[in-house]
């Protein structure tokens, strides 16, 4: 008789932004592959709990001249596009709303 190992994975949300990244000047191929508009930049965020993505999307939309491409309240994923300055501004605005208003732990803003 062989023993089977069983693993249990639990999702324990903290109040945090785990990713805040700007992809400056993405290739047309990348934009097409992920299904977003060809633009100067792509902004990516991951937030826990996932519902925080809705709040971050609202703040990003109000802060920068960006197009919201994807918001997932279950995974906490947020994707938006625009020119580089607008995307970076929107990322920082979303992080500011999450940290200053809701007390989330921020992620550093990174850029490639």
MODELLER restraints for C-alpha pairs under 7 A, 6 or more apart:
rsr = mdl.restraints
at = mdl.atoms
rsr.add(forms.Gaussian(group=physical.xy_distance, feature=features.Distance(at['CA:13:A'], at['CA:48:A']), mean=5.44, stdev=0.5))
rsr.add(forms.Gaussian(group=physical.xy_distance, feature=features.Distance(at['CA:13:A'], at['CA:49:A']), mean=5.13, stdev=0.5))
rsr.add(forms.Gaussian(group=physical.xy_distance, feature=features.Distance(at['CA:14:A'], at['CA:48:A']), mean=5.91, stdev=0.5))
rsr.add(forms.Gaussian(group=physical.xy_distance, feature=features.Distance(at['CA:14:A'], at['CA:49:A']), mean=6.45, stdev=0.5))
rsr.add(forms.Gaussian(group=physical.xy_distance, feature=features.Distance(at['CA:15:A'], at['CA:48:A']), mean=5.66, stdev=0.5))
rsr.add(forms.Gaussian(group=physical.xy_distance, feature=features.Distance(at['CA:15:A'], at['CA:49:A']), mean=6.24, stdev=0.5))
rsr.add(forms.Gaussian(group=physical.xy_distance, feature=features.Distance(at['CA:15:A'], at['CA:104:A']), mean=4.72, stdev=0.5))
rsr.add(forms.Gaussian(group=physical.xy_distance, feature=features.Distance(at['CA:15:A'], at['CA:105:A']), mean=6.29, stdev=0.5))
rsr.add(forms.Gaussian(group=physical.xy_distance, feature=features.Distance(at['CA:16:A'], at['CA:47:A']), mean=5.90, stdev=0.5))
rsr.add(forms.Gaussian(group=physical.xy_distance, feature=features.Distance(at['CA:16:A'], at['CA:48:A']), mean=5.50, stdev=0.5))
rsr.add(forms.Gaussian(group=physical.xy_distance, feature=features.Distance(at['CA:16:A'], at['CA:104:A']), mean=4.76, stdev=0.5))
rsr.add(forms.Gaussian(group=physical.xy_distance, feature=features.Distance(at['CA:16:A'], at['CA:105:A']), mean=4.45, stdev=0.5))
rsr.add(forms.Gaussian(group=physical.xy_distance, feature=features.Distance(at['CA:16:A'], at['CA:106:A']), mean=5.94, stdev=0.5))
rsr.add(forms.Gaussian(group=physical.xy_distance, feature=features.Distance(at['CA:17:A'], at['CA:46:A']), mean=5.87, stdev=0.5))
rsr.add(forms.Gaussian(group=physical.xy_distance, feature=features.Distance(at['CA:17:A'], at['CA:47:A']), mean=4.38, stdev=0.5))
rsr.add(forms.Gaussian(group=physical.xy_distance, feature=features.Distance(at['CA:17:A'], at['CA:48:A']), mean=6.42, stdev=0.5))
rsr.add(forms.Gaussian(group=physical.xy_distance, feature=features.Distance(at['CA:17:A'], at['CA:104:A']), mean=6.95, stdev=0.5))
rsr.add(forms.Gaussian(group=physical.xy_distance, feature=features.Distance(at['CA:17:A'], at['CA:105:A']), mean=6.25, stdev=0.5))
rsr.add(forms.Gaussian(group=physical.xy_distance, feature=features.Distance(at['CA:17:A'], at['CA:106:A']), mean=5.14, stdev=0.5))
rsr.add(forms.Gaussian(group=physical.xy_distance, feature=features.Distance(at['CA:17:A'], at['CA:107:A']), mean=5.30, stdev=0.5))
rsr.add(forms.Gaussian(group=physical.xy_distance, feature=features.Distance(at['CA:18:A'], at['CA:46:A']), mean=5.50, stdev=0.5))
rsr.add(forms.Gaussian(group=physical.xy_distance, feature=features.Distance(at['CA:18:A'], at['CA:47:A']), mean=5.89, stdev=0.5))
rsr.add(forms.Gaussian(group=physical.xy_distance, feature=features.Distance(at['CA:18:A'], at['CA:107:A']), mean=5.30, stdev=0.5))
rsr.add(forms.Gaussian(group=physical.xy_distance, feature=features.Distance(at['CA:19:A'], at['CA:45:A']), mean=5.01, stdev=0.5))
rsr.add(forms.Gaussian(group=physical.xy_distance, feature=features.Distance(at['CA:19:A'], at['CA:46:A']), mean=5.01, stdev=0.5))
rsr.add(forms.Gaussian(group=physical.xy_distance, feature=features.Distance(at['CA:19:A'], at['CA:107:A']), mean=5.63, stdev=0.5))
rsr.add(forms.Gaussian(group=physical.xy_distance, feature=features.Distance(at['CA:20:A'], at['CA:44:A']), mean=5.76, stdev=0.5))
rsr.add(forms.Gaussian(group=physical.xy_distance, feature=features.Distance(at['CA:20:A'], at['CA:45:A']), mean=4.62, stdev=0.5))
rsr.add(forms.Gaussian(group=physical.xy_distance, feature=features.Distance(at['CA:20:A'], at['CA:46:A']), mean=6.98, stdev=0.5))
rsr.add(forms.Gaussian(group=physical.xy_distance, feature=features.Distance(at['CA:20:A'], at['CA:91:A']), mean=6.69, stdev=0.5))
rsr.add(forms.Gaussian(group=physical.xy_distance, feature=features.Distance(at['CA:20:A'], at['CA:107:A']), mean=6.03, stdev=0.5))
rsr.add(forms.Gaussian(group=physical.xy_distance, feature=features.Distance(at['CA:20:A'], at['CA:108:A']), mean=6.47, stdev=0.5))
rsr.add(forms.Gaussian(group=physical.xy_distance, feature=features.Distance(at['CA:20:A'], at['CA:109:A']), mean=5.00, stdev=0.5))
rsr.add(forms.Gaussian(group=physical.xy_distance, feature=features.Distance(at['CA:20:A'], at['CA:110:A']), mean=6.37, stdev=0.5))
rsr.add(forms.Gaussian(group=physical.xy_distance, feature=features.Distance(at['CA:21:A'], at['CA:43:A']), mean=5.81, stdev=0.5))
rsr.add(forms.Gaussian(group=physical.xy_distance, feature=features.Distance(at['CA:21:A'], at['CA:44:A']), mean=5.17, stdev=0.5))
rsr.add(forms.Gaussian(group=physical.xy_distance, feature=features.Distance(at['CA:21:A'], at['CA:45:A']), mean=6.54, stdev=0.5))
rsr.add(forms.Gaussian(group=physical.xy_distance, feature=features.Distance(at['CA:21:A'], at['CA:109:A']), mean=5.60, stdev=0.5))
rsr.add(forms.Gaussian(group=physical.xy_distance, feature=features.Distance(at['CA:21:A'], at['CA:110:A']), mean=4.72, stdev=0.5))
rsr.add(forms.Gaussian(group=physical.xy_distance, feature=features.Distance(at['CA:21:A'], at['CA:111:A']), mean=5.53, stdev=0.5))
rsr.add(forms.Gaussian(group=physical.xy_distance, feature=features.Distance(at['CA:22:A'], at['CA:41:A']), mean=6.65, stdev=0.5))
rsr.add(forms.Gaussian(group=physical.xy_distance, feature=features.Distance(at['CA:22:A'], at['CA:42:A']), mean=5.78, stdev=0.5))
rsr.add(forms.Gaussian(group=physical.xy_distance, feature=features.Distance(at['CA:22:A'], at['CA:43:A']), mean=4.72, stdev=0.5))
rsr.add(forms.Gaussian(group=physical.xy_distance, feature=features.Distance(at['CA:22:A'], at['CA:44:A']), mean=6.49, stdev=0.5))
rsr.add(forms.Gaussian(group=physical.xy_distance, feature=features.Distance(at['CA:22:A'], at['CA:88:A']), mean=6.53, stdev=0.5))
rsr.add(forms.Gaussian(group=physical.xy_distance, feature=features.Distance(at['CA:22:A'], at['CA:110:A']), mean=6.23, stdev=0.5))
rsr.add(forms.Gaussian(group=physical.xy_distance, feature=features.Distance(at['CA:22:A'], at['CA:111:A']), mean=4.59, stdev=0.5))
rsr.add(forms.Gaussian(group=physical.xy_distance, feature=features.Distance(at['CA:22:A'], at['CA:112:A']), mean=6.46, stdev=0.5))
rsr.add(forms.Gaussian(group=physical.xy_distance, feature=features.Distance(at['CA:23:A'], at['CA:41:A']), mean=5.43, stdev=0.5))
rsr.add(forms.Gaussian(group=physical.xy_distance, feature=features.Distance(at['CA:23:A'], at['CA:42:A']), mean=5.05, stdev=0.5))
rsr.add(forms.Gaussian(group=physical.xy_distance, feature=features.Distance(at['CA:23:A'], at['CA:43:A']), mean=6.41, stdev=0.5))
rsr.add(forms.Gaussian(group=physical.xy_distance, feature=features.Distance(at['CA:23:A'], at['CA:111:A']), mean=5.83, stdev=0.5))
rsr.add(forms.Gaussian(group=physical.xy_distance, feature=features.Distance(at['CA:23:A'], at['CA:112:A']), mean=5.13, stdev=0.5))
rsr.add(forms.Gaussian(group=physical.xy_distance, feature=features.Distance(at['CA:24:A'], at['CA:40:A']), mean=6.27, stdev=0.5))
rsr.add(forms.Gaussian(group=physical.xy_distance, feature=features.Distance(at['CA:24:A'], at['CA:41:A']), mean=4.47, stdev=0.5))
rsr.add(forms.Gaussian(group=physical.xy_distance, feature=features.Distance(at['CA:24:A'], at['CA:42:A']), mean=6.67, stdev=0.5))
rsr.add(forms.Gaussian(group=physical.xy_distance, feature=features.Distance(at['CA:24:A'], at['CA:84:A']), mean=5.97, stdev=0.5))
rsr.add(forms.Gaussian(group=physical.xy_distance, feature=features.Distance(at['CA:24:A'], at['CA:111:A']), mean=6.96, stdev=0.5))
rsr.add(forms.Gaussian(group=physical.xy_distance, feature=features.Distance(at['CA:24:A'], at['CA:112:A']), mean=6.03, stdev=0.5))
rsr.add(forms.Gaussian(group=physical.xy_distance, feature=features.Distance(at['CA:25:A'], at['CA:40:A']), mean=4.87, stdev=0.5))
rsr.add(forms.Gaussian(group=physical.xy_distance, feature=features.Distance(at['CA:25:A'], at['CA:41:A']), mean=5.27, stdev=0.5))
rsr.add(forms.Gaussian(group=physical.xy_distance, feature=features.Distance(at['CA:26:A'], at['CA:40:A']), mean=6.89, stdev=0.5))
rsr.add(forms.Gaussian(group=physical.xy_distance, feature=features.Distance(at['CA:26:A'], at['CA:41:A']), mean=6.23, stdev=0.5))
rsr.add(forms.Gaussian(group=physical.xy_distance, feature=features.Distance(at['CA:28:A'], at['CA:38:A']), mean=6.06, stdev=0.5))
rsr.add(forms.Gaussian(group=physical.xy_distance, feature=features.Distance(at['CA:31:A'], at['CA:37:A']), mean=6.33, stdev=0.5))
rsr.add(forms.Gaussian(group=physical.xy_distance, feature=features.Distance(at['CA:31:A'], at['CA:38:A']), mean=5.71, stdev=0.5))
rsr.add(forms.Gaussian(group=physical.xy_distance, feature=features.Distance(at['CA:36:A'], at['CA:69:A']), mean=6.34, stdev=0.5))
rsr.add(forms.Gaussian(group=physical.xy_distance, feature=features.Distance(at['CA:39:A'], at['CA:81:A']), mean=6.32, stdev=0.5))
rsr.add(forms.Gaussian(group=physical.xy_distance, feature=features.Distance(at['CA:39:A'], at['CA:82:A']), mean=5.58, stdev=0.5))
rsr.add(forms.Gaussian(group=physical.xy_distance, feature=features.Distance(at['CA:39:A'], at['CA:83:A']), mean=6.39, stdev=0.5))
rsr.add(forms.Gaussian(group=physical.xy_distance, feature=features.Distance(at['CA:40:A'], at['CA:82:A']), mean=5.78, stdev=0.5))
rsr.add(forms.Gaussian(group=physical.xy_distance, feature=features.Distance(at['CA:40:A'], at['CA:83:A']), mean=4.37, stdev=0.5))
rsr.add(forms.Gaussian(group=physical.xy_distance, feature=features.Distance(at['CA:40:A'], at['CA:84:A']), mean=5.55, stdev=0.5))
rsr.add(forms.Gaussian(group=physical.xy_distance, feature=features.Distance(at['CA:41:A'], at['CA:81:A']), mean=5.69, stdev=0.5))
rsr.add(forms.Gaussian(group=physical.xy_distance, feature=features.Distance(at['CA:41:A'], at['CA:82:A']), mean=5.55, stdev=0.5))
rsr.add(forms.Gaussian(group=physical.xy_distance, feature=features.Distance(at['CA:41:A'], at['CA:83:A']), mean=5.44, stdev=0.5))
rsr.add(forms.Gaussian(group=physical.xy_distance, feature=features.Distance(at['CA:41:A'], at['CA:84:A']), mean=4.97, stdev=0.5))
rsr.add(forms.Gaussian(group=physical.xy_distance, feature=features.Distance(at['CA:41:A'], at['CA:87:A']), mean=6.47, stdev=0.5))
rsr.add(forms.Gaussian(group=physical.xy_distance, feature=features.Distance(at['CA:42:A'], at['CA:79:A']), mean=6.98, stdev=0.5))
rsr.add(forms.Gaussian(group=physical.xy_distance, feature=features.Distance(at['CA:42:A'], at['CA:80:A']), mean=5.81, stdev=0.5))
rsr.add(forms.Gaussian(group=physical.xy_distance, feature=features.Distance(at['CA:42:A'], at['CA:81:A']), mean=4.55, stdev=0.5))
rsr.add(forms.Gaussian(group=physical.xy_distance, feature=features.Distance(at['CA:42:A'], at['CA:82:A']), mean=6.78, stdev=0.5))
rsr.add(forms.Gaussian(group=physical.xy_distance, feature=features.Distance(at['CA:42:A'], at['CA:87:A']), mean=6.79, stdev=0.5))
rsr.add(forms.Gaussian(group=physical.xy_distance, feature=features.Distance(at['CA:43:A'], at['CA:79:A']), mean=5.58, stdev=0.5))
rsr.add(forms.Gaussian(group=physical.xy_distance, feature=features.Distance(at['CA:43:A'], at['CA:80:A']), mean=5.14, stdev=0.5))
rsr.add(forms.Gaussian(group=physical.xy_distance, feature=features.Distance(at['CA:43:A'], at['CA:81:A']), mean=6.04, stdev=0.5))
rsr.add(forms.Gaussian(group=physical.xy_distance, feature=features.Distance(at['CA:43:A'], at['CA:87:A']), mean=5.76, stdev=0.5))
rsr.add(forms.Gaussian(group=physical.xy_distance, feature=features.Distance(at['CA:43:A'], at['CA:91:A']), mean=6.83, stdev=0.5))
rsr.add(forms.Gaussian(group=physical.xy_distance, feature=features.Distance(at['CA:44:A'], at['CA:78:A']), mean=5.79, stdev=0.5))
rsr.add(forms.Gaussian(group=physical.xy_distance, feature=features.Distance(at['CA:44:A'], at['CA:79:A']), mean=4.81, stdev=0.5))
rsr.add(forms.Gaussian(group=physical.xy_distance, feature=features.Distance(at['CA:44:A'], at['CA:80:A']), mean=6.84, stdev=0.5))
rsr.add(forms.Gaussian(group=physical.xy_distance, feature=features.Distance(at['CA:45:A'], at['CA:77:A']), mean=5.80, stdev=0.5))
rsr.add(forms.Gaussian(group=physical.xy_distance, feature=features.Distance(at['CA:45:A'], at['CA:78:A']), mean=5.05, stdev=0.5))
rsr.add(forms.Gaussian(group=physical.xy_distance, feature=features.Distance(at['CA:45:A'], at['CA:79:A']), mean=6.61, stdev=0.5))
rsr.add(forms.Gaussian(group=physical.xy_distance, feature=features.Distance(at['CA:46:A'], at['CA:76:A']), mean=5.27, stdev=0.5))
rsr.add(forms.Gaussian(group=physical.xy_distance, feature=features.Distance(at['CA:46:A'], at['CA:77:A']), mean=4.65, stdev=0.5))
rsr.add(forms.Gaussian(group=physical.xy_distance, feature=features.Distance(at['CA:46:A'], at['CA:78:A']), mean=6.37, stdev=0.5))
rsr.add(forms.Gaussian(group=physical.xy_distance, feature=features.Distance(at['CA:47:A'], at['CA:53:A']), mean=5.95, stdev=0.5))
rsr.add(forms.Gaussian(group=physical.xy_distance, feature=features.Distance(at['CA:47:A'], at['CA:76:A']), mean=4.68, stdev=0.5))
rsr.add(forms.Gaussian(group=physical.xy_distance, feature=features.Distance(at['CA:47:A'], at['CA:77:A']), mean=6.53, stdev=0.5))
rsr.add(forms.Gaussian(group=physical.xy_distance, feature=features.Distance(at['CA:48:A'], at['CA:76:A']), mean=5.92, stdev=0.5))
rsr.add(forms.Gaussian(group=physical.xy_distance, feature=features.Distance(at['CA:49:A'], at['CA:76:A']), mean=6.57, stdev=0.5))
rsr.add(forms.Gaussian(group=physical.xy_distance, feature=features.Distance(at['CA:50:A'], at['CA:73:A']), mean=4.67, stdev=0.5))
rsr.add(forms.Gaussian(group=physical.xy_distance, feature=features.Distance(at['CA:50:A'], at['CA:74:A']), mean=5.07, stdev=0.5))
rsr.add(forms.Gaussian(group=physical.xy_distance, feature=features.Distance(at['CA:50:A'], at['CA:75:A']), mean=5.18, stdev=0.5))
rsr.add(forms.Gaussian(group=physical.xy_distance, feature=features.Distance(at['CA:50:A'], at['CA:76:A']), mean=3.56, stdev=0.5))
rsr.add(forms.Gaussian(group=physical.xy_distance, feature=features.Distance(at['CA:51:A'], at['CA:73:A']), mean=4.59, stdev=0.5))
rsr.add(forms.Gaussian(group=physical.xy_distance, feature=features.Distance(at['CA:51:A'], at['CA:74:A']), mean=6.83, stdev=0.5))
rsr.add(forms.Gaussian(group=physical.xy_distance, feature=features.Distance(at['CA:51:A'], at['CA:76:A']), mean=6.35, stdev=0.5))
rsr.add(forms.Gaussian(group=physical.xy_distance, feature=features.Distance(at['CA:52:A'], at['CA:76:A']), mean=6.59, stdev=0.5))
rsr.add(forms.Gaussian(group=physical.xy_distance, feature=features.Distance(at['CA:53:A'], at['CA:71:A']), mean=6.44, stdev=0.5))
rsr.add(forms.Gaussian(group=physical.xy_distance, feature=features.Distance(at['CA:53:A'], at['CA:72:A']), mean=6.76, stdev=0.5))
rsr.add(forms.Gaussian(group=physical.xy_distance, feature=features.Distance(at['CA:53:A'], at['CA:73:A']), mean=5.89, stdev=0.5))
rsr.add(forms.Gaussian(group=physical.xy_distance, feature=features.Distance(at['CA:53:A'], at['CA:76:A']), mean=5.02, stdev=0.5))
rsr.add(forms.Gaussian(group=physical.xy_distance, feature=features.Distance(at['CA:53:A'], at['CA:77:A']), mean=6.33, stdev=0.5))
rsr.add(forms.Gaussian(group=physical.xy_distance, feature=features.Distance(at['CA:53:A'], at['CA:78:A']), mean=6.03, stdev=0.5))
rsr.add(forms.Gaussian(group=physical.xy_distance, feature=features.Distance(at['CA:54:A'], at['CA:71:A']), mean=6.80, stdev=0.5))
rsr.add(forms.Gaussian(group=physical.xy_distance, feature=features.Distance(at['CA:54:A'], at['CA:73:A']), mean=6.48, stdev=0.5))
rsr.add(forms.Gaussian(group=physical.xy_distance, feature=features.Distance(at['CA:56:A'], at['CA:94:A']), mean=4.70, stdev=0.5))
rsr.add(forms.Gaussian(group=physical.xy_distance, feature=features.Distance(at['CA:56:A'], at['CA:98:A']), mean=6.75, stdev=0.5))
rsr.add(forms.Gaussian(group=physical.xy_distance, feature=features.Distance(at['CA:57:A'], at['CA:78:A']), mean=6.82, stdev=0.5))
rsr.add(forms.Gaussian(group=physical.xy_distance, feature=features.Distance(at['CA:57:A'], at['CA:94:A']), mean=6.99, stdev=0.5))
rsr.add(forms.Gaussian(group=physical.xy_distance, feature=features.Distance(at['CA:59:A'], at['CA:93:A']), mean=6.05, stdev=0.5))
rsr.add(forms.Gaussian(group=physical.xy_distance, feature=features.Distance(at['CA:59:A'], at['CA:94:A']), mean=4.87, stdev=0.5))
rsr.add(forms.Gaussian(group=physical.xy_distance, feature=features.Distance(at['CA:59:A'], at['CA:97:A']), mean=6.50, stdev=0.5))
rsr.add(forms.Gaussian(group=physical.xy_distance, feature=features.Distance(at['CA:60:A'], at['CA:90:A']), mean=4.20, stdev=0.5))
rsr.add(forms.Gaussian(group=physical.xy_distance, feature=features.Distance(at['CA:60:A'], at['CA:91:A']), mean=6.11, stdev=0.5))
rsr.add(forms.Gaussian(group=physical.xy_distance, feature=features.Distance(at['CA:60:A'], at['CA:93:A']), mean=5.73, stdev=0.5))
rsr.add(forms.Gaussian(group=physical.xy_distance, feature=features.Distance(at['CA:60:A'], at['CA:94:A']), mean=4.88, stdev=0.5))
rsr.add(forms.Gaussian(group=physical.xy_distance, feature=features.Distance(at['CA:61:A'], at['CA:90:A']), mean=6.70, stdev=0.5))
rsr.add(forms.Gaussian(group=physical.xy_distance, feature=features.Distance(at['CA:63:A'], at['CA:89:A']), mean=6.53, stdev=0.5))
rsr.add(forms.Gaussian(group=physical.xy_distance, feature=features.Distance(at['CA:63:A'], at['CA:90:A']), mean=5.09, stdev=0.5))
rsr.add(forms.Gaussian(group=physical.xy_distance, feature=features.Distance(at['CA:63:A'], at['CA:93:A']), mean=5.61, stdev=0.5))
rsr.add(forms.Gaussian(group=physical.xy_distance, feature=features.Distance(at['CA:64:A'], at['CA:86:A']), mean=4.74, stdev=0.5))
rsr.add(forms.Gaussian(group=physical.xy_distance, feature=features.Distance(at['CA:64:A'], at['CA:87:A']), mean=6.40, stdev=0.5))
rsr.add(forms.Gaussian(group=physical.xy_distance, feature=features.Distance(at['CA:64:A'], at['CA:89:A']), mean=5.54, stdev=0.5))
rsr.add(forms.Gaussian(group=physical.xy_distance, feature=features.Distance(at['CA:64:A'], at['CA:90:A']), mean=4.44, stdev=0.5))
rsr.add(forms.Gaussian(group=physical.xy_distance, feature=features.Distance(at['CA:65:A'], at['CA:82:A']), mean=6.74, stdev=0.5))
rsr.add(forms.Gaussian(group=physical.xy_distance, feature=features.Distance(at['CA:65:A'], at['CA:86:A']), mean=5.45, stdev=0.5))
rsr.add(forms.Gaussian(group=physical.xy_distance, feature=features.Distance(at['CA:66:A'], at['CA:80:A']), mean=6.27, stdev=0.5))
rsr.add(forms.Gaussian(group=physical.xy_distance, feature=features.Distance(at['CA:66:A'], at['CA:81:A']), mean=5.46, stdev=0.5))
rsr.add(forms.Gaussian(group=physical.xy_distance, feature=features.Distance(at['CA:66:A'], at['CA:82:A']), mean=4.77, stdev=0.5))
rsr.add(forms.Gaussian(group=physical.xy_distance, feature=features.Distance(at['CA:66:A'], at['CA:86:A']), mean=6.32, stdev=0.5))
rsr.add(forms.Gaussian(group=physical.xy_distance, feature=features.Distance(at['CA:66:A'], at['CA:87:A']), mean=6.33, stdev=0.5))
rsr.add(forms.Gaussian(group=physical.xy_distance, feature=features.Distance(at['CA:67:A'], at['CA:80:A']), mean=5.42, stdev=0.5))
rsr.add(forms.Gaussian(group=physical.xy_distance, feature=features.Distance(at['CA:67:A'], at['CA:81:A']), mean=5.25, stdev=0.5))
rsr.add(forms.Gaussian(group=physical.xy_distance, feature=features.Distance(at['CA:67:A'], at['CA:82:A']), mean=6.33, stdev=0.5))
rsr.add(forms.Gaussian(group=physical.xy_distance, feature=features.Distance(at['CA:68:A'], at['CA:79:A']), mean=6.40, stdev=0.5))
rsr.add(forms.Gaussian(group=physical.xy_distance, feature=features.Distance(at['CA:68:A'], at['CA:80:A']), mean=4.41, stdev=0.5))
rsr.add(forms.Gaussian(group=physical.xy_distance, feature=features.Distance(at['CA:68:A'], at['CA:81:A']), mean=6.68, stdev=0.5))
rsr.add(forms.Gaussian(group=physical.xy_distance, feature=features.Distance(at['CA:69:A'], at['CA:79:A']), mean=5.46, stdev=0.5))
rsr.add(forms.Gaussian(group=physical.xy_distance, feature=features.Distance(at['CA:69:A'], at['CA:80:A']), mean=4.95, stdev=0.5))
rsr.add(forms.Gaussian(group=physical.xy_distance, feature=features.Distance(at['CA:69:A'], at['CA:81:A']), mean=6.92, stdev=0.5))
rsr.add(forms.Gaussian(group=physical.xy_distance, feature=features.Distance(at['CA:70:A'], at['CA:78:A']), mean=5.62, stdev=0.5))
rsr.add(forms.Gaussian(group=physical.xy_distance, feature=features.Distance(at['CA:70:A'], at['CA:79:A']), mean=5.00, stdev=0.5))
rsr.add(forms.Gaussian(group=physical.xy_distance, feature=features.Distance(at['CA:70:A'], at['CA:80:A']), mean=6.80, stdev=0.5))
rsr.add(forms.Gaussian(group=physical.xy_distance, feature=features.Distance(at['CA:71:A'], at['CA:77:A']), mean=5.91, stdev=0.5))
rsr.add(forms.Gaussian(group=physical.xy_distance, feature=features.Distance(at['CA:71:A'], at['CA:78:A']), mean=4.66, stdev=0.5))
rsr.add(forms.Gaussian(group=physical.xy_distance, feature=features.Distance(at['CA:71:A'], at['CA:79:A']), mean=6.59, stdev=0.5))
rsr.add(forms.Gaussian(group=physical.xy_distance, feature=features.Distance(at['CA:72:A'], at['CA:78:A']), mean=6.54, stdev=0.5))
rsr.add(forms.Gaussian(group=physical.xy_distance, feature=features.Distance(at['CA:81:A'], at['CA:87:A']), mean=6.40, stdev=0.5))
rsr.add(forms.Gaussian(group=physical.xy_distance, feature=features.Distance(at['CA:95:A'], at['CA:106:A']), mean=6.41, stdev=0.5))
rsr.add(forms.Gaussian(group=physical.xy_distance, feature=features.Distance(at['CA:98:A'], at['CA:104:A']), mean=5.43, stdev=0.5))
rsr.add(forms.Gaussian(group=physical.xy_distance, feature=features.Distance(at['CA:99:A'], at['CA:105:A']), mean=6.16, stdev=0.5))
rsr.add(forms.Gaussian(group=physical.xy_distance, feature=features.Distance(at['CA:99:A'], at['CA:106:A']), mean=6.27, stdev=0.5))
